[in-house]
Amino acid sequence: MNKETMQNQLIALVNYQQGAVVSKTIIDKDTGTVTLFAFAMGQGLSEHTAPFDALVQVLDGEVEIKISGTPFHLKQGEIIIIPAHEPHALKAVSDFKMLLTMIRS
């Protein structure tokens, strides 16, 4: 299976819902989680912190992620690491899907 096929399979696991954020947990272990998200355009997550580093992989669309007040505009195929304990927020610039990986140990 090639990389594009795998990514398309992930994208298909969550659907957009107008005015909503949809999530699907893929892996939930004591050592970490992998979660798919689908954000309708304009939806987001308010500023918060997490006790672990987070890897965000944009699977579809575009998002603005603010980390400690600095905005980062990401689109399909791009990734960013959100450091532990740093305040961060995100807002979907368009309909947007991401894979979020958090490693707890």
WOBELGI-V681396 format. One line per field, one symbol per residue. psi: psi as a letter, one per 30 degrees, with the letter a starting at -180 (. if undefined). burial: # if it has 24 or more other ideal C-beta (glycine too) atoms within 12 Angstrom, else .. Layout:
BEGIN
psi = ???
burial = ???
END
This chain:
BEGIN
psi = kleeeeeeeeeffklkkkglkkljkekjlefllkkkkjklkflaklkllkflkkkkjjfkaklkkkjhfkkkjllkfllkkjkkgkklllkjelkkklkkkkkf.
burial = .........##..#.#....###.........#########.###....#...##############....#.#.....#.#.....######.########...
END
